[in-house]
């Protein structure tokens, strides 16, 4: 599976709340790569599930393809 890199310098409450995403602030490290478990595509957003954090959905705008 593909890996993605966490690139969010700042994370807003709106980005967390949009689509019920998990707050990455104390979980993910800037510049660290994570393995994609699955992607959830919606009409105006995309959520990413990571193998390292089962069941947690993160906003796709916080990542770049590694």
N, C-alpha and C positions, 0 to 999 in steps of 0.2 A: 504494500500500500504506500501511497505517497506521504511525504513528510511536508509539514508547513512550519514556517518560522513565525514566532510571536513578535510583532513589530510595533505594537501599540505603545506610544510614548505616554499618552494620557487616555484614560477610559472614562467616559461620561456616564452618568446615571441613566440617561436616555438610551445609550448603546446597550447597557446592561438590561434595562427593562423592556426594550423592544424585542418582542418574541420570547420573553422569559429566559434570557441568557444567564449563565453563571457568571458571577463577579470574578474576573481573573486576577485581581490585585494581589492576593496572597497565595496564588497557586502557580501562575505562569511567570517565567522569567524572560525579560526582554532579550531577544537574540537567540533564544533556545528553540530548538526544533522538536516537533512533536509528530507522532504518527496519527494519521487520520483513520478513524474507525468508520465513520460514515458522515455524509453531508445531507442536510435537510434543506430543500429549496422551497421557498415561498414566493409569492408574487412580488414582494418588496424587500425581502431579506433572505439571508442564508445563514443557517446554523451549522457549526462544525462540532462533531463529537470526536474526542481524542481517545486513543487506546489507553493512554496514561491516566485518564480521569473518566472511568466508565459512568455512563448515565448523565454526564454534565454536558450541556450545550453551550458553546461559545460563539460570539458574533464573528462571522467570517471577515469583517472589515479589519479585525485585529491581526490578521495573518498575511503572509506572503508565501508563495510556493518556494520551497527550499531547493 
